[in-house]
Amino acid sequence: MKITVDFEECLKDSPRFRATIEEVEGDVCELESKLDKLVKLCIGMIDAGKAYNAANKQFVSGIRELAQQSTKDEVIESSLTKFAESLQEMINYHTILFDQAQRSIKTQLQTFVKDDLRKFKEAKKQFDKVSEEKEAALIKNAQAPRNKQHEVEEATNILTATRKCFRHIVLDYVLQINVLQSKRRSEILKSMLSFMYAHLTFFHQGYDLFSELQPLMKLLGGQLDQLVVDAAKEKRDMEQKHSTIQQKDFSNDDTKLEYNVDADNGIAMEGYLFKRASNAFKTWNRRWFSIQNNQLVYQKKFKDNPTVVVEDLRLCTVKHCEDIERRFCFEVVSPTKSCMMQADSEKLRQAWIKAVQNSIATAFRDKGDDGEKLDRKSSTSTGSLDSGGEPKEKSLKGESALQKVLAIPGNSCCCDCGQPDPRWASINLGITLCIQCSGIHRSLGVHFSKVRSLTLDTWEPELLKLMCELGNGVINQIYEARREELGARKPQPGDPRHEVEAYIKAKYVDRRFVRRPSDEELRNKVVSLSKQEKRLSSSSEHLPPRPPPPTPKLRPGSNVSGQSAVASGSEARRDSLFCPDELDSLFSYFDNSAKLRSIKSADSGIQNSADGSREMLANAPSSNSLADAEAAESPPMAMPATLPPPSPCKEMVFYEPKEYSPGLQLYWASCARSLPDMAEALAHGAEVNWVNTEDDKRTPLIMAVQGGSLVTCEFLLQNAANVNQQDAQGRGPLHHATMRGHTGQVCLFLKRGANQNAADIDEKTPLTIAVEAANADIVTLLRLAKMNEEMREAEGPYSQSGDETYQDIFQDFTHMASNDPDKLNRYQQYDPQKP
């Protein structure tokens, strides 16, 4: 070890020693400054390297996406995949290099500065302090008077002690200086050598990696020349084929269609036909028809799910139609409906008629009439979730909300920019969105768009069905109807955010691309929806009969005149979902939790609420009856000995309104369960709480209750419909749902904050109506909701949303209403004219 400062010289404390010390201290100070600068530069280099790696990762991700898009070309896919893997390895090597730089330069040199230089500074402070003390002792010893012996002794003792301390500290200081001067070389060289070895390893790894990749690169280089030659040859062949086909005469050449029952794809015959719509205007639309699996189906677009015209051709007949104005028409008639179609020529008409006849013959020959159930007609109940008599959606067990929503045609890409694999949705619009567009939708406000995650949020069944009823295709047909006409460019994935935001605002806020209907078009639309509603109403009138339940037995000692037993002799309805013991447990639990007044429950099924009212619940399911009423504090209200016979609600009659408006379209579309027409009306500026002053001041939400669709009600509520808005009779949506026995809608309105204490002009609340209609399930829901509300009030203003038991019960009703609505259907409706 080279000694920078001599130990013997330090004991003398000579000027040469002081000069050396001063020089060393200046050198250490400069060393510290340089090391700090180097560490900061190293940190900057590491941060820049991480940013470089991040950009490289995005670039490699782009290469992978391009490779995935090129799955049909094996050469491009395999080459790009291999290149992406190699570049990813280089990114990993870069990451290792920067980690080594951080360890060898940043961490190691920082440790040297913080530890060794800090010890040097502490030793310097002690040295400076003891030097000053020694100087003071020398001065005091020199100034001691000769004739004062005690002062001379004191000064001598102090000087001796100070010199001893000085020698000890100065030796330690010199040792610290010599060690530091020696260690600085090893630490700096060790750090830099480690960093250079990291670079050596990095370049060796890169060289080895690309040496392995070099044969593939040479092979591709050799194939490129052949690929260029093949591309030029294919271009010439395509041009020659194009020229040949262009010169062919198609003037008298009808497309040859033949019926082939043994076709590989199962499609016996297919081609374009004009189809006459079943609406009031009898419009003709060109569709792609096909005969497959013994069914006649058609599609508007290739990606659309086929629409079944005839489910079983064995039940059909086909005939020419010469009594209409159009040529080449024929009709396929089934037991439930008929379909008028038009071919392009007489040859094509004969070919299609023969194909249908052959398909009928083939189906009978292959399957035979083995007693199979051919009658597939089904009546649409008032509580059903299905719209327009369409088949119910199959239950897809184990699939997430993401899978169900993305399965809708058009939903696999963002509705606004086309980004594939979206993960967000606008629940009031019924569309899927990418993460960038979802952020823009959030900025619009919930009055325009309510955004929810398809993967992170929980989805209620009615909301999930709403998303599946609409979709990107339906909404874009409305909100982008005039986009191409106006020459507006639709954003693409990767476009700047400000461009996408401007487009979304123009689309949903300004509604610039919406096609405004003319007065005649609006009138035709409203008339069509009203007729559609009449067809739905007529189909729900013919319901399967139910056997009459047994007459309930009176309890011994009951007074028939005072408390009449409510029988169900003429009642056709299903059993309650709760038995009396379950109801007793539920009500007792809630009353105890909320510390409410005790509500006793006995075999009667009649409950006395906190305000003294008498409310009736169903008896045991096996009896199918309502039992006797217990005495209450207030005088008992008269109850009929038997329930009144079923009576339909007020029949909807279409009248010629004074003015046709989007609000009127929304009004009738809500009743007809047509979500696309409802969305179109809102896009045209319809007020969601529009009031029909010519029809008892009813609102679209009340008409949705009339239509019987839970999804329609959910759509209006998601678009800010007032769940408590009343009609001219003082009845809100909850009143109407109770009167019609729509248990699923009652459950939905209660969850959305409906006021169950609101009374109509006859002073009847929904609970009163449910009791009079003997609807045990709705009575149960209303009672539980009321008790839950009272429990929250008792717990104070900071209580949560309610008891877990209450939440579980309502969740069960929600799933049943969405997934198995038949269990909640009521075949008897409440008649307000009867007591």
TAQUI-V7528 format. One record per helix or strand. SS is the DSSP state (hx for helix, st for strand). FROM is the first residue (numbers start at 0). LEN is the number of residues. If there is no record, write none. Layout:
((SS/FROM/LEN) (SS/FROM/LEN))
//
This chain:
((hx/6/6) (hx/14/55) (hx/73/69) (hx/148/98) (st/266/10) (st/283/9) (st/294/5) (st/306/4) (hx/312/3) (st/316/5) (st/328/5) (st/337/5) (hx/345/22) (hx/400/6) (st/412/1) (st/419/1) (st/423/3) (st/430/3) (hx/434/10) (st/450/3) (hx/460/9) (hx/471/8) (hx/482/4) (hx/496/13) (hx/518/21) (st/566/1) (hx/579/15) (st/605/3) (st/613/3) (st/641/1) (hx/661/10) (hx/674/9) (st/690/2) (st/697/2) (hx/699/8) (hx/709/9) (hx/732/7) (hx/742/9) (hx/765/7) (hx/775/20) (hx/803/16) (hx/820/4))
//
